[in-house]
Amino acid sequence: MRCVPAHDFTVAKALAWRSAIADDPPYQRESSIWSLEKQQLFVDSLLNGYDVPKIYLHDLRGKHPTRVYAVVDGKQRLTTIWRFLTGNFALADDFTIEPANLPDLPEGVTHPRAGQRFGELDPAWQRNLRQTYLAVVLIQDATEADIEDLFSRLNNGEPLNAAEKRNAIGGDAVRLVRALAGHRFFADRVRFANQRYQHHDAAARLLALEDAALRGRPDLPDLAGRALDDFVRDNRRLAPAHRRALRERAEAVLDRLVDVFESRDLLLATQAIVPVLYLVVASIADDAPDGWKAALRSALAGFHDERRAALAHPETEQKPAFREFNRLLHAGANDARNIAGRLQILVEQLRAADPVLATAIPDRAGAEPGPRVHSTVS
């Protein structure tokens, strides 16, 4: 791997080559993270001639049919340039050009003012901005593992969260997480957004459950951040059969969950409930009584409403099951013991709520090693 400075990369080139620059390679974080204020500040720096951080691009010339570069670091800077030059936002209300920073322009040029968009700038200033050189480094002769490692190193000082750092590790487990995070369950059913890779985080927990089941481990695994880091690091290389089984088993359960829940379901407002619901649905056999999916959604709604209502009362007046469920939830939602405890409480409540569920859900759902449903679920 080599890092080579690009001496001719201007703002105009960044815009002209926009369609040839991949801004969402697998190791990138989610887009649109910068606030409007931060975008305006970056444009302020460009117009005032201040130094800005380097942009790192993976050089794909001759190696990709439609892309020339892929962004390794600097996605938000490039996105801001593209958005400003195409009129998507204006200069900040307090924007000024410092007299010491005025470029050599013809007399009579009107300098940029607060609130102006790119198309409203004096043509001379438009040309000046387009001709501004960006500090770009091209990464050449690099494998995907090299790029993922560099991305992780470059962002060590940035506020990447655990899921974003995990995504940069690479390997088979991470690729499975990315694939599962694109399932319709996450795209349409869960209510929490994929901001900062929340869907990836939840998908990693489900795969960790399946991995423990496939390996015959007797207890539920811990699903906290450090355990998930170990899971993806320990499984950078997976046997093809194991990798295929993980994906098929997880997707089969998610297919069922799609049938149970509604679009942007209020019952799926947070990550914390997903592993528990996953284990409940995974435990239901293929020959379960008809109507179990509607019965499950109804019973879950009742449990949710009663539990939430109980929070308005002193703990001594709450139903013991709700009090304990809430205690476990707040004591550490991803701790293995807490997951097992909440699962047991939920199973008992669901089985008591509807005779269909009493038949469909085993009384020890999740107590055996891992989910029991396979890729041929109904």
N, C-alpha and C positions, 0 to 999 in steps of 0.2 A: 504494500500500500504506500502511495506517495501523496503528499499534500503540496500542490503547486499553486502559487498566487495567479489569479487571472487579472492581468493589467488593463484590460479593455472592457470591463464590465460596467456599463453605465446604467442609470435609471431607465433610459430609453430601451436598452437591450433587455433589461429585466421585464419590461412591459411587452416588447415585441415577441419575446420568446415564452410568454406566459403559458401558452398551450403546450409547449414542449418541456415545461418544468413540472415534474411530479411533486406536488406539495403534500401528498398524503401517503408516503411509503409506510410499511408496517410499523417501523420503529418510531414514527412521529406521534406527538400528542394530538389531542383533538383540536380542531380549528376554532377560530373566533374567541380566543381566550383574552386577547388584549381589549381593555376598555377603550371607549372613544377618546378619553383623556390621554391614554398612553399612546394611541395612534397619532393624535394631534401633536404630542410632544416629540415623537419621532420625526414627523414632517417638519416641525419647527427646527430640529437639529439639522436636517438636510438643507433647509433654506438658509440657515445661519452659518452653514459650513462647518458645523461641529463634527468631531470624530464620532463615528458610530461603530458598534461591534461588527466583527467579521461575519460573513455569511459563508457557510460551508455547503458545497454542492457535490454530490456524487456524480462524477463524469461518466455519462452513459453513451457518449458518442460512439457509434459503430456497434453498440451492444444491445440496443433496444429499438424496435421498429418505429415508435412514435415519440419517445421521450429522449431529450438530450441531456437533461440533468434531473436529479432527485434531491430534494432539500434534506440535508442532514441536520443543520442548525441555522435558524434564521427565518423560519416559516412566517412568523408574525411580522417581521420587518418587510419581507417581500409582499405579504398580503396587504399590509398597510400602504405600500407603494402602489400596488395595483388598484386598491380602493380609492386612494386620493386622486390618482391620475385619471380615473374613470368617473370622477365626480360624486363619489359615494358619501363624502363628508367634507366639511369645511374646516378652515383654520380655527384655532381656539379663539375665544372672545378676548383673551389677553395677549394674543400673538403680537410680537413686534420683531422687526429686523434691527439688530444692534448696529449702530453706525460703523463700528470697527469691522463688521462682518460683511459690509456691502461689496459685492463682486464688481469687476470692471465691466460696466454696462454703458451703453450710449446715454448721452444727456437726454433729459426729458422723460426717462422711463419712470413709470409709476410703480412704486414699491408695494409688495404684498401688504394687505391689511387684514385685521382680524375679521373672521367670518366669511372670508372669500373661499370659493372652491377653485380647483385647478383651472377650469375653463374661464374663470373671471380674472385670472392673473394677467398682467401685462405680457404680451407675446415674448418679450425679451426674457422675462423671468421664467416663462414656461420652457423656453429653450435652455436656459441656464440649469433648471432643475433636471431636465431630461439628460443633459450632458454631464451631470454630476457622476463622478466615479464612485462605485461601491467597493468596499474591501471584501473581495470574494476569494475563497480558497477552493480549488478543485481537487477532489479526492479521486485518485486514479488507481487502477489495478487493485481494486478492493473487493473482497468477498462480502456477502451479506453479514457474516459474523464480524468482519472488520468494521463495517459501517455501524452495526448495532453497538459494538464496543466503544467506538468513537463517540457516538451519540450519547451514550451513558456517561462517558468521561467529560464531554463538553458541558453536560447539564448537571454535573455534580454540585455546582455552586448555585443552581437555579432551584426554585421551589417546586420541583417535581414531586408528586405524591407517590405513595407506595405502588399503586397500580401502574403508573407511567414508568417508574423505574423497572418494575417487573416486566413490562411490555418490551423494554429495551434489552432484556437478557437474551431473547431469541431462543431458538430451538423448537423441538416438536411440541412440547407442552404449551408454549406461548402461541404457536400457530394454531393449536387446537382451541385455545382460549379465544383467539381472534375469530375463528370460524363460528364458535358457539355463540359469541356475543352478537353475531349477525342474525341469529335465529329470530323468527317472528315473535316469539315470546318476549324477547327484549326489545325488538323494534316496535311492537304495538301493544303488548299487554301490560308490561310494568309501567308504573307511573313515574318512577324516578328517571331523570334524564341521563344520558351517557356523558355528562360533563365530567371531565377529568377521569375518563375510563371507568365509570361506575359499573357499566354493563360487563366490562372485562373482569372487574373484580368479582362480581357475582358469578360469572361463568367459571372463573377459576375455582371458586368454592365448590361448585357442582361437579367439576371434573375431579377435584380432590376427593370428593365423596365416592365417585365411581372408581377412581384408582384404588382406593382402600378396599372397595368391595371386590374388585377383580383380583387383587392380591391376597384376598382371604383374610384380611385383618379383622380381628374380633370386635373392635370398638370403633365408634365414629372417630374420624380424625379431627384434630384441632384445625380450625379454619381462620385463625387470626393471621395478621399480616406476615409475621416471620415464618409461620408454617407454610403459607402460600409461596413465599420466596423460596423456601427449601423445595417445595413441590416442583416449581418450574425449573429450578437449577438441577435437581436430581433427575429430571425427565427431559433434559435437552435432547436426548436420543432415546427413542422408544422403538421397540420391536414393532414391525408393521401390523401384526395381528393385534397387539395390545392397543396401539394407536387407533386402529379401526374400531375395536370394541368400545373404547372410551367414547369416541364420537357417536357411534350408533346408539349406545345405551343412553347417553345424555340427551341426544336429539329425540329419542323415543319418548322419554319422560316429558321433555319440553313440548312435544306435539300434543300430549295429553293436557298439559297445563294450558295450552292455547285454547283447547276446547272447553276448559272449565271457566276461564276468566274472560272478562270483557276488555274492550280496548281501553287503555289507560286506567286500569281498574284501581279503585280506591283501596282495595285490599292488598295491592302490591305497591304501596306508596314508598316503602323503604327496602333496602337490601336485606335487613335483618330477618325478615320473615321468609325469604325465598328458600334457603336450605331446608327449613322445617316443612314447608309446603311441598317441596320437591320430594322429600323422603316419604311424606304421606301418600302422594300420588304414585310414587314408584312402588310402594308396597301393595298396591291394589292389583289383583290378578287379572289376567286377560278375560276370564269368565265371570267377572263381577256382574252383579245384577244390573239390568238396564236402568238408566236414570240416575246412576251414581254421580255423574258429573254435575247435573243440575242440583242434586241433593247436597253435594259437597259445597258448591258455591253458596247456596242458601244457608247452610249450617255455618260456614265460615263467616258470612256476613253477620249472622246472629251473634257468634262468638266475639267478633270484632266490636260490634256495637255495645254489647254487654260489658266487655272488658274496658272499653273506653269510658262508658258511663260510670263504672266502678271507681275510676280515678277521682271522681268528684267527691267521694266519700272517704272518711278516715279509714285507715287500713283495717282497723278492728271491725268495721262494718262491711268489709268487702268479702265476697265469696272467696274461700280459701284458694280455689284453683286460679282465679283471676289475680289474686294478690301474689301468689307464687310465680305465676307466669310473668307478671310485670317485674317482680324482683329479679328473676333470672335474666330477663331482657336487658335490664339496666346494669346488671352485674358483669356483663360481658357477652354480647350477642354471639360472638364467634368462638367462644370457648366450647370445647367438645362436651363437657358436662352440662353446660347451660343449654346447648342445642338438644341434647338427649332429654333433659328435664322438660323443656318446652314442648318437645315432640310428644312425650308421654302424656302431658296435660292435654294437649290439643287432641290427640287420638281419643282419650277418654271422653272429652267433651263432644267430639264429633260423633262417636259411636252412640252416645246417649241421646243425641239430638234427633237421629233419624234411623229407623230400622233398616233402611237400605244401606246406610253407611255402617251399621253394626255388622252387616254381612260382608260388605265390600272391604272394609279396612281391618286388617288383622289386629288383635289386641296388643300385639308386640311389634307393631310396625316400626321398622328401623332398628329394632333390637338385634336382629340377625345381621350378619356381615353385609351391609350395603343394600342398595335397591334391588328388588327382585324382578322388575319388569325388564324386558329386552326389546330389541328393535322391531319386534313384530306385534307391538301393542295395538289394541283396537282404538 
